[in-house]
Each structure stands twice: as C-alpha cells, then as structure tokens.
C-alpha cells in the first residue's frame, strides 16, 4: 500500500473513530485499532498514533464538560491504570508483532460481543474494588491494545448520575491516561517519525469528527451507532485472527 493510501485510510478511520467517541463518550481506540496495526510500520507505532490522536479527540470534549467532572471519582482507578499500563507498554516492546495482532483480533471480537449482548445488563457497585479491578484491566487493554475504554466505562456508568458527568469523567480519564502512555511509548521507541508524520495528517480528521459528532450528538441514536460500530469491529477482529 502506498504512503498516500495509508494516510487516506488513517484519515478516514480517525474521523470515524472520533465521531463515534464524540457521540457515545468512548470508542476511539477500539475503532482506530481495528485497522491501524495492519497498515502502520509496527504494532507499537500503531498504539502510539492511536493514543496521540485520542488525546486530541478527548481534549475538546473534556474541556467542554469540565465543570461536570468530579476528580474524586478518578482517585483510585486512574493511578491504578497509570501503573499497570506502564508495564503493559513494556510488554509490547518485547512481544512479536504478529502475535500481538492475533491477540488484538481476539480482543476485538470479545469487545464486539460484549457491547452487543452484555453492555447495559451488568452494573457494578462503584467502590474501591470496582476501581482497582477495572483500572487494572483497563491498564492492560490500554497498554497492549490502545483500547482502555471498555473496562473503565463499566465503572463510569455505575458512578455517574448524568450524561454530562459521564462524558466529563470518561474524557479526562482518556486524556490523562493517553498522555502518560505516550511518554511510556516514546521511552520504548514507538513515537517515531512515521507516527509524527501521520499524526499531523490525521489531526484535521479528528477535528472534523468532533465537529460533525457534536452536530448529531442529540439527534442520532447512540444504540444504533454502537451496533453498527461493534459489528464492524467484530468483523475486523475475525479478519485479524484469520490473517
């Protein structure tokens, strides 16, 4: 695939991933990582690009809903995530890229099945155990696969009272988490010239996704959007497993 085609595909998926997160509150990493590892020079660079774009994606929404943020609700889950993700990023530097892509495929399928058939039916008490357990799982998923959202969302849904509070806590969790993971990945050599070059081209797609997503935020059915996205993710996971 030519460099132009790579940038075009990443641009389209950066837009679609941002649109999804702006409407539903999360999902950038899940959607973007369904394609990025298969067209970036290495798996680690794909996670780095996804994390850097996710910061831009979450930042604007996070600022908008900042007044609804209750920092106390991030007091345990966020530090847990930051510690676990540090070690998870280190694992990426040591494991074969092809194996990681296969594991990613399996994770994509499981995430797709979870959100299509289980999400919304399972609620957990927003206590210390929930924060520690979901922060740990989120840290591994974020560090290894660039998709820390699913476990954390279980806690966010259980601990927030309004849509605005949910949006605020989720976005700032992603902002801070991805900033730290970008430093972790840079330390492992994943923030390369390829990543920075593609990041520059994809930022406009993220901004466009935020703009379009904000316009349809109150009009589109989040349930319908999520079904479409997670069906695609499940298919992408199956293709990754068979490749």
C-alpha positions as CSV (number, residue, x, y, z in Angstrom):
1,X,0.0,0.0,0.0
2,X,1.4,3.4,-1.0
3,X,2.0,6.1,1.6
4,X,-0.8,8.2,0.2
5,X,-3.3,5.3,0.6
6,X,-2.1,4.6,4.2
7,X,-2.6,8.3,5.2
8,X,-6.0,8.3,3.4
9,X,-7.2,5.1,5.3
10,X,-5.9,6.5,8.6
11,X,-7.6,9.8,7.9
12,X,-11.0,8.1,7.3
13,X,-10.7,6.0,10.4
14,X,-9.5,8.9,12.6
15,X,-12.7,10.7,11.5
16,X,-15.0,7.8,12.1
17,X,-13.4,6.9,15.4
18,X,-13.6,10.5,16.7
19,X,-17.2,10.7,15.5
20,X,-18.0,7.6,17.5
21,X,-16.4,8.8,20.7
22,X,-17.9,12.3,20.4
23,X,-21.4,10.8,20.2
24,X,-21.1,7.9,22.6
25,X,-18.4,9.1,25.0
26,X,-15.8,6.4,24.2
27,X,-14.6,4.1,21.4
28,X,-11.8,5.9,19.6
29,X,-9.1,3.4,20.4
30,X,-11.4,0.4,19.7
31,X,-12.4,1.6,16.2
32,X,-9.0,3.1,15.2
33,X,-7.0,0.0,16.3
34,X,-9.2,-2.2,14.2
35,X,-7.2,-1.0,11.2
36,X,-4.0,0.9,12.3
37,X,-1.8,-2.1,13.3
38,X,-2.2,-3.6,9.8
39,X,-1.0,-0.6,7.9
40,X,1.5,1.1,10.3
41,X,5.2,0.1,10.2
42,X,4.8,-1.7,13.5
43,X,2.2,-2.6,16.1
44,X,3.9,-0.4,18.8
45,X,3.7,2.6,16.4
46,X,0.1,1.9,15.8
47,X,-0.7,2.1,19.5
48,X,1.3,5.3,19.8
49,X,-0.5,7.0,16.9
50,X,-3.9,5.9,18.3
51,X,-3.1,7.3,21.8
52,X,-1.8,10.6,20.5
53,X,-4.9,11.1,18.3
54,X,-7.1,10.0,21.2
55,X,-5.7,12.9,23.3
56,X,-6.8,15.4,20.7
57,X,-10.2,13.7,20.4
58,X,-10.9,13.7,24.1
59,X,-9.4,17.1,24.9
60,X,-12.1,19.3,23.3
61,X,-15.0,17.4,24.7
62,X,-13.3,17.2,28.1
63,X,-12.9,20.9,28.2
64,X,-16.5,21.4,27.3
65,X,-17.8,19.2,30.1
66,X,-15.0,20.0,32.6
67,X,-17.4,21.7,35.1
68,X,-19.2,18.4,35.5
69,X,-16.0,16.5,36.5
70,X,-15.7,15.0,39.9
71,X,-12.0,14.3,40.4
72,X,-12.6,12.2,43.5
73,X,-14.2,9.5,41.3
74,X,-10.8,9.1,39.5
75,X,-8.8,8.9,42.7
76,X,-8.2,5.2,42.6
77,X,-9.0,4.0,39.0
78,X,-6.7,6.4,37.3
79,X,-3.5,5.8,39.3
80,X,-4.1,2.1,39.0
81,X,-4.4,2.4,35.2
82,X,-1.2,4.5,35.0
83,X,0.9,1.9,36.9
84,X,-0.5,-1.1,35.1
85,X,-0.3,0.5,31.6
86,X,3.4,1.3,32.1
87,X,4.2,-2.4,32.4
88,X,1.8,-3.3,29.6
89,X,3.5,-0.9,27.2
90,X,6.8,-2.6,28.1
91,X,5.3,-6.0,27.1
92,X,4.5,-4.6,23.6
93,X,8.2,-3.8,23.1
94,X,9.2,-7.4,23.8
95,X,6.4,-9.5,22.1
96,X,6.3,-10.4,18.4
97,X,4.1,-8.0,16.3
98,X,2.3,-10.8,14.5
99,X,1.3,-12.4,17.8
100,X,0.1,-9.1,19.1
101,X,-2.1,-8.6,16.0
102,X,-3.6,-12.1,16.5
103,X,-4.3,-11.3,20.2
104,X,-5.8,-7.9,19.2
105,X,-8.1,-9.7,16.8
106,X,-9.4,-12.0,19.6
107,X,-9.9,-8.9,21.8
108,X,-11.8,-7.1,19.1
109,X,-14.2,-10.0,18.7
110,X,-14.7,-10.2,22.5
111,X,-15.3,-6.5,22.8
112,X,-17.8,-6.6,20.0
113,X,-19.7,-9.4,21.5
114,X,-19.6,-7.8,25.0
115,X,-21.1,-4.5,23.8
116,X,-23.7,-6.1,21.6
117,X,-25.0,-8.6,24.1
118,X,-23.9,-7.7,27.6
119,X,-23.4,-4.0,27.9
120,X,-26.0,-2.3,30.0
121,X,-27.1,-5.5,31.6
122,X,-24.2,-5.7,34.0
123,X,-23.7,-3.0,36.7
124,X,-21.1,-2.9,39.4
125,X,-21.0,-1.1,42.7
126,X,-18.7,2.0,42.3
127,X,-16.5,1.1,45.2
128,X,-12.8,0.6,45.7
129,X,-12.8,-3.0,44.4
130,X,-14.5,-1.9,41.2
131,X,-12.0,0.9,40.6
132,X,-9.0,-1.4,41.3
133,X,-10.2,-4.2,39.1
134,X,-11.4,-2.1,36.2
135,X,-8.3,0.1,36.4
136,X,-6.1,-3.0,36.2
137,X,-7.9,-4.5,33.2
138,X,-8.1,-1.1,31.6
139,X,-4.4,-0.6,32.1
140,X,-3.6,-3.9,30.3
141,X,-6.0,-3.2,27.5
142,X,-4.7,0.4,27.1
143,X,-1.1,-0.5,27.2
144,X,-1.3,-3.6,25.0
145,X,-4.1,-2.7,22.6
146,X,-4.7,1.1,22.9
147,X,-8.3,0.5,24.0
148,X,-8.6,1.2,27.7
149,X,-12.3,2.3,27.4
150,X,-14.4,-0.8,27.8
151,X,-13.5,-1.8,31.4
152,X,-13.4,1.8,32.6
153,X,-16.8,2.5,31.2
154,X,-18.3,-0.1,33.5
155,X,-17.2,2.0,36.4
156,X,-18.1,5.3,34.8
157,X,-21.7,4.2,34.1
158,X,-22.0,2.9,37.7
159,X,-20.6,6.0,39.4
160,X,-22.1,8.9,37.4
161,X,-25.6,10.4,37.7
162,X,-25.9,12.4,34.5
163,X,-24.8,12.1,30.9
164,X,-22.7,15.2,31.3
165,X,-20.8,13.8,34.3
166,X,-20.2,10.6,32.5
167,X,-18.9,12.4,29.5
168,X,-16.5,14.5,31.7
169,X,-15.1,11.7,33.7
170,X,-14.6,9.4,30.7
171,X,-12.8,12.1,28.6
172,X,-10.4,13.2,31.3
173,X,-9.6,9.6,32.1
174,X,-8.7,9.1,28.4
175,X,-6.8,12.4,28.2
176,X,-4.5,11.8,31.2
177,X,-4.1,8.1,30.5
178,X,-3.1,8.6,26.9
179,X,-0.7,11.4,27.8
180,X,1.2,9.2,30.2
181,X,1.1,6.2,27.8
182,X,2.5,8.4,25.0
183,X,5.6,9.1,27.3
184,X,5.8,5.3,28.0
185,X,5.7,4.5,24.3
186,X,8.2,7.2,23.5
187,X,10.5,5.6,26.0
188,X,10.2,2.3,24.1
189,X,10.9,3.9,20.7
190,X,7.3,3.8,19.4
191,X,6.8,7.6,18.8
192,X,8.8,7.5,15.5
193,X,9.0,9.9,12.6
194,X,6.3,7.7,10.9
195,X,4.0,8.3,13.8
196,X,4.6,12.1,14.0
197,X,4.1,12.4,10.2
198,X,0.8,10.5,10.2
199,X,-0.4,12.3,13.3
200,X,0.0,15.6,11.6
201,X,-2.2,14.5,8.7
202,X,-4.8,12.8,11.0
203,X,-5.4,15.7,13.4
204,X,-7.7,17.5,10.8
205,X,-9.7,14.3,10.6
206,X,-10.1,14.3,14.4
207,X,-11.3,17.9,14.4
208,X,-13.7,17.2,11.6
209,X,-15.0,14.2,13.5
210,X,-15.5,16.3,16.6
211,X,-17.4,19.0,14.6
212,X,-19.7,16.5,12.9
213,X,-20.2,14.4,16.0
214,X,-21.2,17.5,18.1
215,X,-23.9,18.3,15.5
216,X,-25.5,14.9,15.7
217,X,-24.9,14.3,19.4
218,X,-28.5,15.0,20.3
219,X,-30.1,13.6,17.1
220,X,-28.5,10.2,16.4
221,X,-29.5,7.1,18.2
222,X,-26.4,6.1,20.2
223,X,-27.7,2.5,20.4
224,X,-27.9,2.2,16.6
225,X,-24.5,3.8,16.2
226,X,-22.9,1.4,18.7
227,X,-24.4,-1.6,17.0
228,X,-23.0,-0.6,13.6
229,X,-19.6,0.1,15.1
230,X,-19.3,-3.1,17.1
231,X,-20.5,-5.3,14.2
232,X,-17.7,-3.8,12.1
233,X,-15.2,-4.3,15.0
234,X,-16.2,-7.9,15.3
235,X,-15.7,-8.5,11.6
236,X,-12.3,-6.7,11.8
237,X,-11.3,-9.0,14.7
238,X,-12.2,-12.1,12.8
239,X,-10.2,-11.0,9.7
240,X,-7.2,-10.3,12.0
241,X,-7.5,-13.7,13.5
242,X,-7.6,-15.4,10.1
243,X,-4.8,-13.2,8.5
